Amino acid sequence: MTRTVDFPVIGTQPIHCAGCEERIRNALRCLPGVHTVGASAHSQQVAVTFEPAQVSPEQIRAKLEQLGYQVTPQGSTG
C-alpha cells in the first residue's frame, strides 16, 4: 500500500526554481520504493508517494537534508 507525505520546506534554503524542483525529483526517485515526487518552488512543498515497506519518511527527509533543504514530514494518506 502506498503512502503520500508532504514535506514543507521550513529552513532558510528555499526551493528557488524549476531546476531545484528537478534536482529534488531526481534525487528522491533514486530511493527504493519512491513512486512519485512533486516539488514546488511556489508552495515550498515536496510531496512524495512511496511504499512504506521500502523507504521511511525519515529516509526521505534525510535525503532532502543532504540536498540542503530543511523539512518536516506533515500529513499522510495511504
N, C-alpha and C positions, 0 to 999 in steps of 0.2 A: 504494500500500500504506500503510495507516495504521500509526501507531506510538503507543504509550502510554508516558508518562513520569510518574513520581511526583516531586513537589516537596515534600519535607519543609520545614515552616516552622521555621527554626533561629534566628531573631532574637528580640529582646526584645518585638516586637509579635506576639502570637498571634492566631489566628482565634478570636474571642470567642463568636460566637453564630450563629444561623441567618441573621441579617441580613448578617453578614460573609460567610458562605458564599454567599449570593445575590449579593452585590456582586462577589465573585470570579468566580462563574459568568458573570454578565452581562458583565463586562469582558473575560474571556478568549474568550467566544463571539463577540465583535466582531472578533477576529483572523481573517484569512483562513486557511482550512484546518483550523480547530479544529472537531472533531465533537462531543465530549462533554467536560464538565468536572465532576469530583466534588471538592467541597471539604468537609472535615470538621473542625469545631471539636474533636471528641472525639480524633481521631488527629493533628491538626495536619498533615494531608497534603492536597495538591492533586494529583489525578490527571487528566491531560489526554490525550485521544486526538486525534491530528491527522495531517494529511498533510505529511510532511517536505518535499515539493517546494514547499509553500506557506508554511510557517512553521517556524522552528527552535526547539529548546528554549531557546536563548539569548534569542530574541524573547519567548517565553512568560515566562521568568524576568524579563526586563526589565519586562514589563507588571505582573507581581506586585510587583516592587520599586517601580514607580510607585504602586501601591496601598498601599505601606508595609510589605510583607512581605518579609523576607529569606529566601530559599530556595536550595536546591541541587538540581539535577536528580539523580535517583537511579534506576537501573534502567530498562529499557525492554523493551517487547515489540513485535512487529511483525506 
